[in-house]
Amino acid sequence: MPIKIPDQLPALSILGNENIFVMSEHRAANQDIRPMEMAILNLMPNKIETEVQILRMLSNTPLQINVDLVRIHANPSKNTPTSHLESFYRLFDDVKGKQYDGLIITGAPLGLMDYEDVSYWDKIQDVFDWAQNNVVSTMFLCWAAHAALYHHYGLNRQVRDQKLSGVYRHDVTKAHEKLTRGFDDEFWVPHSRYGEVTPEDYQSIPHLQILGQSAEAGVYLVASEDKRQVYVTGHPEYDPSTLDEEYRRDLAADLAPDIPVNYYRDNNPDNAPSSKWRSHGSLLFNNWINYYVYQITPYQLDAEHIQTSITGE
């Protein structure tokens, strides 16, 4: 089954050209099923690029998914046309009365800022709290993962002197966990961040489980025992070219970035990148939707039934 997105969203034609099954709103209106309701809170400056990446990851599930693209505020964007935002995005304040099966909160280029200095920190905290009562399972990506850990548990990240950038080998750390079902014992994930939370900090929270980590990149995948929170510190959704684009951008800004490790062939930025994480990324999103969303979400999606399905009462 496909994801359902607006008829004119650029991602529709991009993914269609990749032979990815997406369904327009017009076609979906003629089907009588209970689709999954998914919100993507997109905090990235280039929203079109990020929405395509995440929609691509969601597209391989056999379930039909209705997607709401959400933004945190109505401020003008330097990297996304206003017409695109007004046509395809809803403000969080306009959807907070709705309940969702799943929520994805993206990263944001805020790795060197204190959380309290972020202009929308109060608002993102409202989102974190709202999700506890109105969303079955939330996936936090990169900056959002560290921000949510700080908000919910007081775990503050350490800031690295040099940006962690590259594709790193990871190990599955908990056998027979549904979120990592089908993972190879070793798998690769892109990272692009300054922040880091230590394994000891994660382990200080009894109901958080480390499911994947790297000797070089640290903890990557963490989930709560009740499946309601999934923390992903890397970027399994990245396109093959994304790290290269970030590297070239930082070079042009005279930031003297390190060459992303394990990324370019022969570690030479004059060569093409080597993509080796896409199958893992697709499997991670599929497992999350199936085992952490679909398998526990109530058929009647409202706040009361969400709480009942989670507590079992």
Protein Blocks (a to p, Z undefined) as FASTA:
>chain_A
ZZdddfklmklmmmmmnopacddfklmmmpccdddddddddfbfblmlmmmmmmmmmmmp
cbdcddddddfbfcdcfkbcfklmmmmpccfklmmmpccfbdcdddddfklbcfklpmkl
mmmmmmmmmmmmmcfbdcdehjlmmmmmmmmnopacdddfbdcedddddddfbghiaklg
oiafbdcdddddfbdcdfklmmmpmkbccfbdcfklopfbdcdfklpaccdfbdfkbcfk
lmmmmmmmmmmnonopacdehkbghhiakbccddfklmmmmmmmmmmmmmmmmmmpcfbl
cfklmmmmmnoZZ
